[in-house]
Amino acid sequence: MPDCIIVGGGAIGMLTARQLFLEGVDVLLLEKGPLGGESSWAGGGIISPLYPWRYDDSVNRLAERSKDIYPELTKTLFEESGSDCEFINSGLFTVVEGDSKEIIDWAKSWSIKAEFINDIATIRDIEKSVGDIVDRGIWMPDIMQIRNPKLIKALKASFDHLSIPYQEQTEVEEVIVENNKVAGVRTKQHRYAADKVIIASGAWSAQFSVTQSSVDVLPVKGQMIMYKGEPDLVKRIVLSEGHYVIPRKDGRILAGSTLEKIGFDKSVSSSALEELHGAAVELIPLLDDLEVERQWAGLRPGTEKGIPYICQHDDVEGLYVHAGHFRNGIVLGAASVELMTDIVLDRRPWCDAAPYTLSAQH
């Protein structure tokens, strides 16, 4: 019998299982589809929230710690798996209107390198391919990115290398609770006993609400498109009004993303393609000449305040919730996992855990 079952094999579930395993916990990860098959592979992988100054400190605290963790983590994953996560520095230029003083003050308070630039020549020195709408904004030169599918591939290879137990195509239908204490989980095929269960099921986490204290996570669809370009055609991440362009190492260029609250629908639409392509070409006009190679959608796990749940359940002993990272699963994941591990092992958490509890978000 494992000490702890992790329900969900996205980036959050995989990183959680791996960290607990490295701390000596006997874990079992159960995933309803393939590992990383939902929103984890589908995102942009920018290691910063979009418009981080608009977020609560509890989100930025995780983001800043994750930035410190990823360089070593991706190096270790490469050593274990031979798979390159493509963790690279692209920098991020965000088009902003109005007064930038508040943003610069925010950046100073977090020791983040940021500069307001409204000189076209300087902006074109940063990214030569930008369009006319990119005429003023905040330049953050130290923003990194990771290529989501490559991270998933490396994590899965790490599981195999370390012999971390997991089962794909294994859908958990119920968390078994006896006398307000976790006893395990039930799938169609089997009942698995465990004293601890972590719900890390992304947009599907709310289905495991076992008591009055609910896990309020809703699916928010995001559609993206990918262009086939040449390496270094575009070098920087560029963001304006919620739309962004992300250049990958091999010349692919991503453009995203929609925000659609329409339930568990993962279909793609021609209207979204039109919206994303139009916004991308405004940011980087040369994209109009490139082929759109692919379009896809993922379901982000949204919470009301954009703050994830990283906590023990209020009413059920041995039940933990690690979900609701919204657009920032990769951004916050590395630090979020450290906090979850502290909580599960009953250690003093590395930061104040109160903002991430069920009660704090109701």
PAGUDO-707096 format. One line per 8 residues: number of its first residue (from 1); for each residue x, y, z of C-alpha. Coordinates in nm, 2 decimals, padded with zeros to 4 digits. Example, Ala and Ser with C-alpha at 12.3 -4.5 7.8 and 13.67 -1.06 7.14 Angstrom:
2
1> 01.23:-00.45:00.78; 01.37:-00.11:00.71 $
//
This chain:
362
1> 00.00:00.00:00.00; 00.14:00.34:-00.09; 00.18:00.62:00.17; 00.03:00.87:-00.07; -00.18:00.86:-00.39; -00.16:01.15:-00.63; -00.48:01.19:-00.84; -00.38:01.36:-01.17 $
9> -00.07:01.33:-01.39; -00.03:01.68:-01.52; 00.27:01.89:-01.45; 00.15:01.97:-01.09; 00.07:01.60:-01.01; 00.40:01.48:-01.17; 00.62:01.74:-00.99; 00.44:01.66:-00.66 $
17> 00.48:01.29:-00.69; 00.85:01.32:-00.79; 00.93:01.56:-00.50; 00.75:01.34:-00.24; 00.93:01.03:-00.38; 01.27:01.20:-00.35; 01.18:01.28:00.01; 01.12:00.91:00.08 $
25> 00.74:00.89:00.05; 00.60:00.58:-00.11; 00.38:00.73:-00.38; 00.15:00.62:-00.65; 00.03:00.85:-00.93; -00.30:00.78:-01.11; -00.39:00.96:-01.43; -00.71:00.92:-01.63 $
33> -00.53:00.96:-01.97; -00.17:00.99:-02.07; 00.07:01.18:-01.84; 00.06:01.55:-01.91; -00.22:01.50:-02.17; -00.44:01.79:-02.07; -00.35:02.16:-02.01; 00.01:02.09:-01.90 $
41> 00.14:02.03:-02.26; -00.08:02.29:-02.41; 00.04:02.61:-02.25; 00.30:02.87:-02.34; 00.55:02.80:-02.07; 00.65:03.16:-01.99; 00.81:03.16:-01.64; 00.62:03.46:-01.52 $
49> 00.25:03.54:-01.48; 00.12:03.77:-01.76; 00.09:04.12:-01.61; 00.23:03.99:-01.28; 00.18:04.33:-01.11; -00.20:04.26:-01.13; -00.17:03.95:-00.92; -00.19:03.89:-00.55 $
57> 00.14:03.87:-00.36; 00.06:03.50:-00.29; 00.09:03.43:-00.66; 00.41:03.63:-00.72; 00.57:03.47:-00.41; 00.54:03.13:-00.58; 00.64:03.27:-00.92; 00.96:03.42:-00.79 $
65> 01.06:03.11:-00.60; 00.99:02.89:-00.91; 01.23:03.11:-01.11; 01.51:03.02:-00.87; 01.42:02.65:-00.88; 01.39:02.58:-01.26; 01.75:02.62:-01.36; 01.86:02.34:-01.14 $
73> 01.55:02.13:-01.19; 01.57:02.14:-01.57; 01.94:02.05:-01.55; 01.86:01.75:-01.32; 01.58:01.64:-01.55; 01.82:01.65:-01.84; 02.07:01.44:-01.65; 01.80:01.19:-01.56 $
81> 01.62:01.17:-01.89; 01.84:01.31:-02.16; 01.55:01.53:-02.26; 01.60:01.90:-02.30; 01.32:02.11:-02.16; 01.43:02.40:-02.37; 01.46:02.63:-02.07; 01.58:02.95:-02.23 $
89> 01.59:03.32:-02.16; 01.37:03.51:-02.41; 01.29:03.82:-02.21; 00.94:03.96:-02.22; 00.82:04.29:-02.37; 00.47:04.39:-02.25; 00.29:04.67:-02.43; 00.13:04.90:-02.16 $
97> -00.08:05.22:-02.18; -00.08:05.50:-01.93; 00.14:05.55:-01.62; 00.42:05.29:-01.58; 00.55:05.42:-01.24; 00.33:05.18:-01.04; 00.46:04.89:-01.24; 00.82:04.99:-01.20 $
105> 00.77:05.04:-00.83; 00.62:04.69:-00.81; 00.91:04.54:-01.00; 01.16:04.71:-00.75; 00.97:04.57:-00.46; 01.02:04.22:-00.60; 01.38:04.29:-00.72; 01.27:04.22:-01.08 $
113> 01.46:04.38:-01.35; 01.21:04.60:-01.55; 01.24:04.91:-01.76; 00.98:05.13:-01.92; 01.07:05.20:-02.29; 00.88:05.43:-02.53; 01.15:05.48:-02.79; 01.08:05.28:-03.11 $
121> 01.45:05.24:-03.20; 01.53:05.09:-02.85; 01.23:04.86:-02.88; 01.34:04.74:-03.22; 01.69:04.68:-03.08; 01.52:04.44:-02.83; 01.30:04.27:-03.10; 01.35:04.38:-03.46 $
129> 01.03:04.22:-03.59; 00.77:04.40:-03.38; 00.48:04.59:-03.54; 00.37:04.95:-03.50; 00.14:04.88:-03.20; 00.45:04.78:-03.00; 00.55:05.14:-02.93; 00.58:05.16:-02.55 $
137> 00.59:04.91:-02.27; 00.77:04.73:-02.00; 01.09:04.53:-02.09; 01.18:04.25:-01.85; 01.50:04.10:-01.98; 01.53:03.81:-01.74; 01.21:03.62:-01.81; 01.27:03.26:-01.91 $
145> 01.05:03.01:-02.09; 01.02:02.63:-02.09; 00.87:02.42:-02.37; 00.57:02.25:-02.20; 00.57:01.92:-02.40; 00.94:01.89:-02.35; 00.90:01.93:-01.98; 00.63:01.66:-01.97 $
153> 00.85:01.43:-02.17; 01.15:01.49:-01.93; 00.93:01.44:-01.62; 00.79:01.11:-01.76; 01.15:00.99:-01.84; 01.25:01.09:-01.49; 00.97:00.88:-01.34; 01.10:00.58:-01.54 $
161> 01.46:00.65:-01.45; 01.38:00.68:-01.07; 01.11:00.40:-01.08; 00.84:00.63:-00.95; 00.51:00.42:-00.97; 00.24:00.56:-01.19; -00.06:00.43:-01.39; -00.20:00.60:-01.70 $
169> -00.55:00.54:-01.84; -00.66:00.50:-01.48; -00.95:00.73:-01.39; -01.02:00.78:-01.02; -01.40:00.79:-00.97; -01.41:00.84:-00.59; -01.20:00.94:-00.30; -01.29:00.70:-00.02 $
177> -01.35:00.87:00.31; -01.43:00.68:00.63; -01.50:00.86:00.96; -01.37:01.19:00.81; -01.04:01.03:00.72; -00.91:00.93:00.38; -00.89:00.55:00.32; -00.79:00.55:-00.05 $
185> -00.95:00.59:-00.39; -01.16:00.38:-00.62; -01.13:00.34:-01.00; -01.35:00.13:-01.23; -01.11:-00.16:-01.20; -00.97:-00.14:-00.85; -00.97:00.01:-00.50; -00.64:00.15:-00.39 $
193> -00.58:00.20:-00.01; -00.37:00.49:00.12; -00.36:00.71:00.43; -00.30:01.02:00.22; -00.45:01.14:-00.11; -00.36:01.45:-00.31; -00.61:01.59:-00.56; -00.40:01.73:-00.84 $
201> -00.65:01.69:-01.12; -00.64:02.04:-01.27; -00.97:02.16:-01.42; -01.13:01.83:-01.31; -01.05:01.88:-00.93; -01.39:02.00:-00.82; -01.55:01.66:-00.89; -01.38:01.53:-00.58 $
209> -01.56:01.76:-00.34; -01.63:01.51:-00.06; -01.78:01.74:00.20; -01.92:02.09:00.25; -01.58:02.25:00.20; -01.58:02.27:-00.18; -01.29:02.29:-00.42; -01.40:02.57:-00.66 $
217> -01.20:02.50:-00.97; -01.36:02.57:-01.31; -01.23:02.49:-01.66; -01.13:02.79:-01.87; -01.05:02.70:-02.23; -00.75:02.85:-02.40; -00.69:02.81:-02.77; -00.34:02.86:-02.93 $
225> -00.18:02.84:-03.27; 00.17:02.76:-03.38; 00.36:02.90:-03.68; 00.65:02.72:-03.86; 00.94:02.96:-03.88; 01.32:02.96:-03.87; 01.53:02.98:-03.55; 01.59:03.34:-03.43 $
233> 01.33:03.48:-03.67; 01.17:03.62:-03.35; 01.38:03.62:-03.03; 01.16:03.78:-02.76; 00.83:03.71:-02.60; 00.59:04.00:-02.69; 00.26:04.06:-02.51; -00.03:04.30:-02.56 $
241> -00.39:04.30:-02.43; -00.37:03.94:-02.33; -00.23:03.81:-02.66; 00.13:03.70:-02.68; 00.39:03.56:-02.92; 00.65:03.31:-02.80; 00.94:03.20:-03.01; 01.07:02.85:-02.96 $
249> 01.43:02.73:-03.00; 01.36:02.54:-03.32; 01.19:02.83:-03.50; 00.83:02.74:-03.41; 00.64:03.05:-03.29; 00.33:03.02:-03.06; 00.05:03.27:-03.05; -00.21:03.27:-02.78 $
257> -00.45:03.27:-02.62; -00.82:03.28:-02.58; -01.01:03.28:-02.24; -01.34:03.09:-02.28; -01.56:02.98:-01.99; -01.77:02.72:-02.17; -01.73:02.41:-01.96; -01.53:02.10:-02.06 $
265> -01.52:02.18:-02.43; -01.18:02.14:-02.59; -01.28:02.19:-02.95; -01.10:02.45:-03.17; -01.28:02.72:-03.37; -01.21:02.92:-03.68; -01.32:03.24:-03.50; -01.04:03.18:-03.24 $
273> -00.79:03.11:-03.52; -00.89:03.44:-03.68; -00.86:03.63:-03.35; -00.52:03.48:-03.26; -00.37:03.52:-03.60; -00.50:03.88:-03.62; -00.35:03.97:-03.28; -00.02:03.79:-03.36 $
281> 00.03:03.97:-03.69; -00.03:04.31:-03.52; 00.25:04.22:-03.27; 00.48:04.05:-03.53; 00.38:04.14:-03.89; 00.61:03.88:-04.05; 00.39:03.60:-03.91; 00.14:03.68:-04.18 $
289> 00.38:03.51:-04.43; 00.42:03.19:-04.22; 00.21:02.88:-04.22; -00.01:02.81:-03.92; 00.11:02.46:-03.85; -00.13:02.37:-03.57; -00.42:02.49:-03.35; -00.52:02.34:-03.02 $
297> -00.70:02.40:-02.69; -00.65:02.32:-02.33; -00.86:02.36:-02.01; -00.70:02.57:-01.74; -00.80:02.52:-01.38; -00.94:02.85:-01.28; -01.02:02.99:-00.93; -01.21:03.30:-00.84 $
305> -00.90:03.49:-00.73; -00.64:03.32:-00.95; -00.47:03.17:-00.64; -00.42:02.80:-00.63; -00.52:02.56:-00.36; -00.22:02.41:-00.18; -00.35:02.27:00.14; -00.48:02.00:00.36 $
313> -00.86:01.96:00.33; -01.05:02.14:00.60; -01.27:01.85:00.69; -01.10:01.52:00.58; -00.78:01.40:00.75; -00.52:01.28:00.50; -00.69:01.46:00.20; -00.49:01.74:00.02 $
321> -00.57:01.97:-00.26; -00.31:02.09:-00.51; -00.50:02.25:-00.80; -00.64:02.58:-00.94; -00.32:02.73:-01.08; -00.52:02.88:-01.38; -00.28:03.01:-01.65; 00.02:02.96:-01.42 $
329> 00.07:02.59:-01.36; 00.42:02.58:-01.50; 00.51:02.93:-01.36; 00.41:02.84:-01.01; 00.45:02.47:-01.02; 00.81:02.42:-00.89; 00.75:02.64:-00.58; 00.39:02.52:-00.53 $
337> 00.53:02.16:-00.51; 00.78:02.26:-00.24; 00.50:02.41:-00.03; 00.27:02.10:-00.09; 00.56:01.87:00.02; 00.61:02.07:00.34; 00.24:02.04:00.42; 00.21:01.67:00.35 $
345> 00.52:01.60:00.55; 00.40:01.82:00.83; 00.70:02.05:00.82; 00.71:02.42:00.88; 00.62:02.56:00.53; 00.87:02.77:00.35; 00.62:03.05:00.32; 00.29:03.15:00.48 $
353> 00.04:02.87:00.36; -00.27:03.06:00.47; -00.36:03.22:00.13; -00.37:02.88:-00.04; -00.63:02.71:00.19; -00.99:02.63:00.10; -01.13:02.87:00.36; -00.91:03.16:00.24 $
361> -01.07:03.14:-00.11; -01.44:03.13:00.00 $
//
